[in-house]
């Protein structure tokens, strides 16, 4: 079992509850159309678009505490487990990736 992954249910709950976190988006994916205007505003405030090589720098530039929630999302879930491990090695204790990436979210959302 992978304890650092979340699915659509957890992802949706985090956003609907407007939990403070950083959402790091790697590929050209957009979940905003799934949500109402209030959640879209929350997403705009918490989302950082970056490429795989700049994730760590992007998080460090935000100067968030090491226990701050971080969720990493890519197109298919292939890049994000490695990124979460890198963040953990830097001391970030609350880092997660979306299992299956945007494709996984879409499939789970439709089922």
C-alpha positions in Angstrom: 0.0 0.0 0.0 1.3 3.4 -0.9 0.6 5.9 1.9 1.7 8.9 0.0 -1.0 8.7 -2.8 -4.5 10.1 -2.8 -7.4 9.5 -5.2 -10.3 11.6 -6.4 -12.3 11.3 -3.2 -9.4 12.6 -1.0 -8.4 15.2 -3.6 -12.0 16.5 -3.9 -12.4 16.6 -0.1 -9.3 18.7 0.2 -10.5 21.2 -2.3 -14.2 21.3 -1.3 -13.0 22.0 2.3 -10.6 24.6 1.1 -7.8 23.1 3.1 -4.6 25.2 2.9 -2.1 23.3 0.8 0.2 23.7 -2.3 -1.0 22.0 -5.4 2.0 21.4 -7.7 0.8 20.8 -11.2 3.4 19.3 -13.6 1.9 18.7 -17.0 -0.7 20.8 -18.8 -3.7 19.6 -16.7 -6.6 21.6 -15.4 -9.1 20.5 -12.8 -10.8 23.9 -12.4 -13.7 23.0 -14.8 -14.8 20.4 -12.3 -15.5 22.9 -9.6 -17.7 25.9 -8.8 -16.4 29.5 -8.7 -15.5 29.4 -5.0 -13.3 26.3 -5.4 -11.8 27.7 -8.6 -10.7 30.8 -6.6 -9.1 28.5 -4.0 -7.4 26.5 -6.7 -5.9 29.7 -8.2 -4.5 30.6 -4.8 -2.9 27.3 -4.0 -1.7 26.1 -7.5 1.9 26.3 -8.7 2.5 25.2 -12.3 6.0 24.0 -12.8 8.1 21.5 -14.6 9.5 18.4 -13.0 13.0 19.9 -12.5 11.7 23.0 -10.8 9.3 21.4 -8.2 11.7 21.5 -5.3 12.8 25.1 -6.0 9.2 26.1 -6.4 8.3 24.7 -2.9 11.4 26.1 -1.3 10.6 29.6 -2.8 7.2 29.5 -1.1 8.9 29.1 2.3 6.2 26.9 3.6 6.7 25.0 6.9 7.9 21.4 6.6 4.5 20.1 7.8 2.5 22.1 5.2 0.3 20.0 2.9 1.7 19.5 -0.6 -0.1 17.6 -3.4 1.6 16.9 -6.7 -0.4 16.2 -9.8 0.8 15.2 -13.3 -0.9 13.8 -16.4 -0.6 10.1 -15.6 1.0 9.7 -12.2 4.4 8.5 -13.5 6.6 11.5 -12.3 5.0 12.3 -9.0 6.1 9.5 -6.7 9.7 10.4 -7.3 9.0 14.1 -6.6 7.2 13.2 -3.3 10.2 11.2 -2.2 12.5 14.1 -3.0 10.3 16.4 -0.9 10.3 13.9 2.0 14.1 13.8 1.8 14.1 17.5 2.2 12.0 17.2 5.4 8.5 17.9 4.0 6.3 15.5 6.0 2.9 16.1 4.4 3.6 15.5 0.7 1.3 13.4 -1.5 0.8 12.6 -5.1 -2.4 11.9 -7.0 -2.5 8.2 -7.9 -2.7 7.9 -11.7 -2.4 11.6 -12.1 -5.0 13.6 -14.0 -6.0 10.5 -15.9 -6.6 8.6 -12.6 -8.7 11.5 -11.2 -10.8 11.6 -14.4 -11.4 7.9 -14.4 -12.3 7.8 -10.7 -14.5 10.8 -11.0 -16.5 9.2 -13.8 -17.0 5.9 -12.0 
